[in-house]
Structure formats: structure tokens, C-alpha cells
């Protein structure tokens, strides 16, 4: 059995989708980041970067219990554990890992920064919004070019590169200001047709639907946690105010 510790975020949905894709049983545990659960000593012992998601596999290598933190590392671990969604060797494996790293290094951080500055930052951050909007649109163009030439991000076959990237596209289609008008027409990705084709194909996978449903189970906990959070809790979560390092 695998225990998944998380909240409602694209990085956590990656993991529930992956577990559904590879058919491993798992349990879900909510981490209340607004209450500071991520700084608890017990949680830090399995996730030293104080982030979600993290998994604990009670049947790790040699039968040992193994915690794995950071979503990209978790995806590679689960792929290697099951022999699924990551080629074993060669150019195919390298290509999948390249596009996984694009998600980890570019899609997640840049998309997340735009979410922060459009939804949570105080007024007066016009440069930040413009800078990250421009960078996000650049990344959309990179994904569009790749998916115009390849059925999936890692090549012809669906892989952990697609599992990692799809939840971020799903999330930002619903919340980015420059996508809202197109989303209201039911086609948020109209400007990027190859990306839209890929998105719809992945969305149609039964395991993806199950993974989204289970990942979204964290949402009700987060709604309650968000509602109970005071300004100090938000400062701690965003490392600002008296929590500035």
C-alpha cells in the first residue's frame, strides 16, 4: 500500500493519476498547509523540503518502507517500480525524461508564479503579472510546437511526461485571466490546437478521470482550511511578513 500526503494542487493530482494508471492501491492523507502541517517534525522526516506531494511505499526496494518526496521523483519511482510509462533505456527514455524536466523546471514554477501574482499577491505587481504571463505564453508555445510534431510529450507513447504536465494545463485553463474568455466559450486552448488535442486525449483516459476525482477529494479539506486561515497563516504559507527569510 502507498500512502499519499497532499492537498488540492496539480502536483498532487499528478500522483493520484499515476497511481491509477499503474494500478497501485493507495491511501490519501490531507496536509493542512494553512495550519502549518508541512513544518511538523514528523512530516519533515519524509518531506525535508516541506512540500507536498510525498508518498510512503510500505513495499519499497527489498520490502523496506520508503518515503519519496518531490513529484517528479515520485513519478520516476512509480514508473520504475511497475515498469510502466517510462521506457527502460535508450533515446526513448531520455526523451521522456527531457519533457518531464520541462514540466518540473518550467511549467510548474512559471505557471505557479503567475497563479500567485494574479490571485494572492497584493496590488501593485503589474510587472510580475506581465513577466509571468509572457513566460507562460512562451511555454504554451513550446508545448504547442512539440505536440504539433508528436502525439505525446515524450514521443508516440503516453508517459510520465504527460502525467506530469496535464494537471497543470487543466488547472490554469480554469483560472488564468488571459484564458477566461476562451474558456467561457468552451475552448480555453483554441490558440494552441495541438495542445488542445493532446489535452482532450489525455482527459479521455479512464485512469486520468479516476485520478482527478481522487485528487480533488483534497479540495473539500482545503476549502475548510482556507476558510479558517487568518492573515498570519497566509504569511507563513507564502514566507512573507514576519516569516520572510
C-alpha positions in Angstrom: 0.0 0.0 0.0 1.1 3.5 -0.8 0.2 6.5 1.4 -0.1 9.8 -0.4 0.2 13.0 1.6 -1.1 16.1 -0.2 -3.5 18.9 -0.8 -5.5 20.1 -3.8 -2.8 21.0 -6.3 -1.7 20.0 -9.8 1.4 18.4 -8.4 -0.7 16.1 -6.1 -3.1 15.2 -8.9 -0.1 14.0 -10.9 0.4 11.4 -8.3 -3.2 10.2 -8.0 -3.3 10.0 -11.8 -0.1 8.0 -11.9 -1.2 5.6 -9.2 -4.5 5.0 -11.1 -2.5 4.5 -14.3 -0.2 1.9 -12.9 -2.9 0.2 -10.7 -1.3 0.5 -7.3 -3.5 0.8 -4.2 -3.1 3.9 -2.1 -4.5 5.9 0.8 -4.8 9.7 0.9 -3.8 11.9 3.8 -4.5 15.7 3.8 -1.8 18.1 4.8 -3.2 21.4 6.0 -0.6 23.8 4.8 -2.5 26.8 6.2 -2.3 25.3 9.7 1.4 24.7 9.2 1.3 20.8 8.9 4.2 21.0 6.4 6.5 22.1 9.2 5.6 19.3 11.6 8.7 17.3 12.5 7.0 14.0 11.5 6.1 15.4 8.1 9.6 16.9 7.6 11.1 13.4 8.3 9.5 12.2 5.0 9.5 15.5 3.1 12.5 17.7 4.0 11.6 20.4 1.5 8.3 20.8 3.5 6.2 20.4 0.3 3.5 18.1 -1.0 3.1 15.6 -2.5 5.1 12.9 -0.7 4.4 9.2 -0.8 5.4 6.4 1.6 5.6 3.0 0.0 5.4 0.1 2.6 6.7 -2.2 -0.1 9.8 -0.4 -1.3 13.1 -1.9 -2.5 13.9 -5.1 -0.6 10.5 -4.9 1.2 11.6 -1.8 3.1 9.3 1.2 3.8 10.4 4.0 1.6 9.3 7.7 1.6 9.7 9.6 -1.7 9.3 13.4 -2.0 9.1 15.7 -4.9 6.5 14.9 -7.6 9.0 14.3 -10.4 11.0 11.8 -8.3 7.7 10.1 -7.3 6.7 9.6 -10.9 10.0 8.1 -11.9 10.0 5.9 -8.8 6.5 4.6 -9.5 7.3 4.1 -13.2 10.4 2.1 -12.4 8.6 0.1 -9.6 5.9 -1.0 -12.1 7.7 -0.9 -15.4 5.1 1.4 -16.8 5.0 4.8 -18.6 8.8 5.2 -18.7 11.0 3.4 -21.3 13.7 1.3 -19.7 16.6 2.7 -21.7 17.8 4.5 -24.9 16.7 7.6 -26.7 13.0 7.0 -25.8 13.8 7.1 -22.1 15.9 10.2 -22.4 13.2 12.0 -24.4 10.5 11.2 -21.8 12.8 12.5 -19.0 13.6 15.7 -21.0 9.9 16.6 -21.2 9.4 15.6 -17.6 12.1 18.1 -16.7 10.4 20.8 -18.8 7.3 20.3 -16.6 9.4 20.4 -13.4 11.7 23.3 -14.3 9.3 25.4 -16.4 5.7 24.5 -16.4 5.2 24.1 -12.7 7.3 27.0 -11.4 6.3 29.6 -14.0 2.7 28.6 -14.0 2.6 28.7 -10.2 4.2 32.1 -10.1 1.5 33.5 -12.4 -1.1 32.0 -10.1 0.5 33.6 -7.1 0.7 37.1 -8.6 -2.8 37.1 -10.2 -4.6 35.6 -7.1 -2.7 36.1 -3.9 -0.2 39.0 -4.2 -1.1 42.5 -3.0 -1.9 45.1 -5.6 0.9 46.8 -7.4 2.6 43.8 -9.1 1.9 44.7 -12.7 5.4 43.9 -13.8 5.3 40.5 -12.2 2.0 39.7 -13.8 3.2 40.8 -17.2 6.5 39.0 -16.8 5.0 35.6 -15.8 2.1 35.9 -18.3 4.7 36.4 -21.1 6.7 33.4 -19.8 3.7 31.2 -19.5 2.6 32.0 -23.1 6.2 31.2 -24.2 5.9 27.8 -22.6 2.5 27.2 -24.1 4.2 27.8 -27.5 6.9 25.3 -26.7 4.3 22.7 -25.8 2.3 23.5 -28.9 5.3 23.1 -31.2 6.2 19.7 -29.5 2.6 18.4 -29.7 2.3 19.5 -33.3 5.1 17.1 -34.1 4.4 14.3 -31.6 1.3 12.6 -30.3 2.5 12.8 -26.7 5.2 14.9 -25.0 7.7 12.1 -24.6 7.1 10.7 -28.1 4.5 8.4 -29.7 3.5 6.8 -26.4 1.8 8.2 -23.3 4.3 8.6 -20.5 5.1 10.2 -17.1 5.8 13.4 -19.1 2.1 13.6 -20.0 1.0 12.6 -16.5 3.2 15.4 -15.0 2.0 18.2 -17.4 -1.7 17.6 -17.9 -2.9 18.6 -14.4 -1.2 22.0 -14.8 -2.9 22.7 -18.1 -6.2 21.6 -16.6 -5.8 23.9 -13.6 -4.7 27.0 -15.4 -7.4 26.8 -18.1 -9.8 27.5 -15.3 -8.1 30.4 -13.6 -5.7 32.4 -15.9 -7.2 35.7 -16.8 -6.0 35.5 -20.4 -7.8 32.2 -20.9 -11.1 33.0 -19.2 -12.8 34.4 -22.3 -11.9 31.4 -24.4 -12.8 29.0 -21.5 -16.2 30.6 -21.3 -16.7 29.6 -25.0 -15.7 26.1 -24.0 -12.3 26.1 -25.7 -9.6 27.6 -23.5 -6.9 26.2 -25.7 -8.2 27.5 -29.0 -5.0 29.4 -29.6 -3.0 26.2 -29.2 -4.8 23.5 -31.2 -2.2 20.8 -30.9 -2.0 21.3 -27.1 -5.8 21.2 -27.1 -5.9 17.9 -29.0 -3.4 16.4 -26.6 -5.3 17.7 -23.6 -8.6 16.2 -24.7 -7.0 12.9 -25.5 -5.4 12.6 -22.0 -8.6 13.8 -20.4 -10.4 10.9 -22.0 -8.3 8.2 -20.3 -10.3 6.4 -17.6 -7.3 6.4 -15.2 -7.0 10.1 -15.6 -10.7 10.6 -14.7 -10.2 8.5 -11.6 -7.0 10.2 -10.6 -8.7 13.6 -10.9 -11.6 12.5 -8.8 -9.4 11.2 -6.1 -7.0 14.2 -6.2 -10.0 16.6 -5.9 -11.0 14.8 -2.7 -8.4 17.0 -1.1 -10.3 20.1 -2.2 -13.0 20.0 0.5 -10.4 19.8 3.2 -8.5 22.7 1.6 -11.7 24.8 1.3 -12.2 24.4 5.1 -8.5 25.0 5.8 -8.5 28.2 3.6 -11.6 29.5 5.3 -10.2 29.0 8.7 -6.8 30.6 7.9 -6.0 34.1 9.3 -3.6 36.6 7.8 -0.7 35.2 9.8 -1.4 31.7 8.3 -1.2 33.1 4.8 2.1 34.9 5.7 3.6 31.7 7.0 2.4 29.8 3.9 3.9 32.4 1.5 7.0 33.0 3.6 6.3 36.7 3.9 5.8 39.3 6.7 7.5 38.0 9.9 8.2 34.7 8.1 10.4 36.3 5.5 13.7 34.5 5.3 
